[in-house]
């Protein structure tokens, strides 16, 4: 496996490779985990990340399903911006006022990606309420630049990143 898997392959290419038996959800999860472990100390992109949960979900979806029209994103790891509710990770919105708040529901985009077979890997850092001062996330192309939503995408942590306005793919 290459540390550039998510940089060199689009989501449709990853799905084609799965269909051909060249790649599995567990292999993608393991690559995503390795990428975060390699780069997180440099970019500080994650407010919540659970590698054990991601790996377990990848194993479960690999056993339960195959690539099909019902699961077009089977096993694709994705990151959720910390302004969207997730029932299994805190939603702090970059604010100390919301520290450790875990809502009882997912945002619709999170559910939709999950229904399509994608696997939530955790939450990425956001400016407070997505409008105020930036937190500690660093742009890998220069600390003086604004980090923005695509940092996990650019560093190859994920092939799919959900941000404020859209879902981004490599």
Secondary structure by P-SEA (a helix, b strand, c coil): ccccccccccaaaaaaaaaaccccaaaaaaaaaaaaaaccccccccccccaaaaaaaaaaaaaccccccccccccbbbbbcccccccccccccccccccccccccccaaaaaaaaabbbbcbbbbbcccccccccccccccccccccccccccccccccbbbcccccccc
